Amino acid sequence: MKYSGKLTKKMRQLWDEAHDFDPSDPMLGLTGKELSGPKLSRRATLRLLAAGGTLTAAHLMPGFSGMAQASGAPGGTLSCGWAGVAEIQTLDPAKIGQVLQFQITSNVLSGLMHIDASLVAQGDLAETWTVSDDGLEYTFKLREGVTFHNGDPFSADDVMYTFERSSNPEISIHSKNLANVEKLEKLGDYEVKFTLKKPQASFLTKTLERASGRAMTIVCKGALEQMGDAQYGLTPVGTGPFKVTEHVLGQGVVLEKFADYYDPERPKLDKVVIKPIDGVEPIAAALEAGDIQYIGGNPLAAQLIDRFKANSDLIVDIKPAPGFQSVWMNPWREPMKVTDFDKPMEELLKDKGFMVRLALAKALDRDTYVKQAHFGYAVPGYGTINPAMAFYYDEAIADKSQQAFDPDGARALLAEAGFPGGKGFPELELITTPAQKRNGLVLANIYKQVLGITVKVVPKEFSVGIQDFNNCEYDMRLGGSGGDYDPDDGIVDWMMTASKFNGRTRDKEKYAFGYFSNAEADGLIEKQSVTAGLEARKALVQEANQITSDRVACGFLYHPVDVQVRHKSVNYPAESRIPGLHDLDRVTLG
């Protein structure tokens, strides 16, 4: 792969060397030494960035590290508003199903690994690690002298306990993330070895990473046994830079500096106060009045971005976001009912319920939606694989997908299903959060203009709307995912019959599956997750993504951008600027 832009001779050499590997080689041409910790070599880092499709010319600049120390004196309290949510329900990594939750736990709980600003996994509680030549054995030397917030010492026993707990599907919604682990062995008080069934391209980032991975975010056995699961979900005990000192549902979370954190230079702040704030205007008013200095949580309402950019007291930093948003259609409700997505496509196209689903998907004028609902700050979407996964992202899917905007085709399908011009079509309810109400109204207007049907927007607090979604008790819902750094985050977590978000709490006797089920997609998704060859994995990922798009698992709508907004007094170093996360341990005020 040759870079077509302007590079110096040395930068071009680095670019070509980074891409010079055999795609079928699970080690990417790297030696075990190069993949070992405590830090990845520059060559290994560039190779991993190239393999993931995220290498840019900026990474090749002389002296580039992606790291800049925050200026300002240590100490002080940072006040944060967590957008688009009325309460932060749980901080137990086994139960976390929202980005806004693991944004907080990434400051409280540690993992063996943690991604850096380049989305490359680096050591956290793993001090060093080695990988076998066949890519099946990962041996980790753990940090010694680390303590949990309650004073319990950290050791290999905590890794073993976390693995046992997270592997149990009755406890953890992320248990499938560990399905490729053949066994985990304790080699000593501070050494463990994972043996995989097959080489796994995403093991360090997807499975062992402390935030988005969640499956192996390290929990404290002593605290869990003493507190119980419910209290641990409110005030989890970890080994991270901050400890939870207060968590009141509906009011917020207070984090305080953990003085015994393994890195004595962090955290810089004494305290972080996190307030859930639902609604567009309330969070804007809180920031502009100085009640909060920083915004985290759900994606910021797009209508606020230009307003904040015009405020000289604020800093607005925009990057590609790892996620997707969709219009979900309940396949168990008329007139969208489809009880068998496995039928050959030609048969599905004769099914009236599928005709309606496809009509609703084809009617999505995504360009208009992005302009009106997001003021241009989003990317039209046709699948779960987002542009931030550059290597795996299929730029041609917009033209290939059955969901491509086609108003005439949408109207023809609706007419063939028995609703010419929308006549006789029942009024459907579209669930949104209160902050998404405006976006829902934009969608409703598009459907009215294109299909002549009425969609009623029903704002519900997130916890209520997600419960309806998980129970399969809804008509339509606007929602999706964030923090998706690897294809597994999109297709494994969302597009398989057994995906953790696919009607998880539904009545299984009443509903055979949640919002989607396709055996061919399941097979491809399972295969790609253990395929080490990058080109081969990419082909499987894109094929599965195409199937879920063509068979209308949902009406894929857009990929968001990651917008960080803070007061100019908040010094946020580039080292901590990880899309989808808000790691506050290096932040200072001044």
Protein Blocks (a to p, Z undefined) as FASTA:
>chain_A
ZZfbdcdfklmmmmmmmmmccfklmnlopafklmpcfbdcfklmmmmmmmnopacfklmp
ghiaoiacdedjeedjdddddehiabdfbfcfklocbfklmmmmmmmbccfbdcdfkopa
cdfklmbdcddfkopaccddddehiacfkopacdfklmmmmmmmmmpmklpmklmmmmmp
mbacdfbfkbccdddfbdcfklmmmmmpmklnommoccdfklmmmnommlmmmmccdfbf
bdcfbdcehkaccddddfkbfblkbcfbfbdcddddedjklmmmmmmnopacbdehjddd
fklmmmmmmpmkbccddddddddddddddfkbcfkbcfbfkbcfklmmmpmklmmmmmmm
mmmcfklmmmmmnnopacddfbfbdfklmmlpcfklmmmpmklccfklmmmmmmmnopgg
hioiacddddddfklmmmmmmmmmmmmmmnopacddddddfklmmmmmmnopafbdcddd
ehiabfklmmmmmmgmklckloplbcfklmmbfkbccfklmmmmmmmmmcfblklmmmmm
mmmmmmmmmnopbacfbdcdddddddfklccdfklmcghiacfklgccZZ
